[in-house]
């Protein structure tokens, strides 16, 4: 007996199911790569060079998580985050507002820093997709995301709600300076990972890395200055 011909709808369903399984497998693999950013960063950034749509899309969840966590860390380190000046605000509201603020901070950093890095790399001759540049920024932000494990206990134990109040104890002495310095150490780690990413993902020579970072730095400074000048 001859096999029953497969209908187009059935064929499309099978194709969709196969792609879904492959996408889930690729997503799990990218989650497994996240810790390797610490232990074996070059292998992760080498994998970022893959431009296959399935692989690129599989990075979405870890990229989102890293972006949000890094944004929250940036919010905690930002001066003027005096959300508890309103006496009706409790710790639950602080947590929710900080999470939402971190989401916006992270999204802004993801797109603006990704754009600056992409333009900087493009200026030195790298024709990389904009999405890959953004994802490089997200994975390089892992140290900043990890800094929450240090910053949150340090803030809560050292200052409590004073950290979120105007004129709190954190504004006197060297406490805020020390905590900010800790945060900046994690930022420096992230910057080192960006360098590794430029070398590995974009395959730039050291001269190209320096040029791309300088141009990206100029663009970031412009992004920061333009809103204040308007």
Secondary structure as UniProt FT lines:
FT   HELIX           8..34
FT   HELIX           36..39
FT   HELIX           41..48
FT   HELIX           53..58
FT   HELIX           60..77
FT   TURN            79..80
FT   HELIX           83..85
FT   TURN            87..88
FT   HELIX           91..123
FT   TURN            124..125
FT   HELIX           130..140
FT   HELIX           142..146
FT   HELIX           148..158
FT   HELIX           160..164
FT   TURN            166..167
FT   HELIX           169..171
FT   TURN            173..174
FT   HELIX           175..200
FT   HELIX           206..229
//
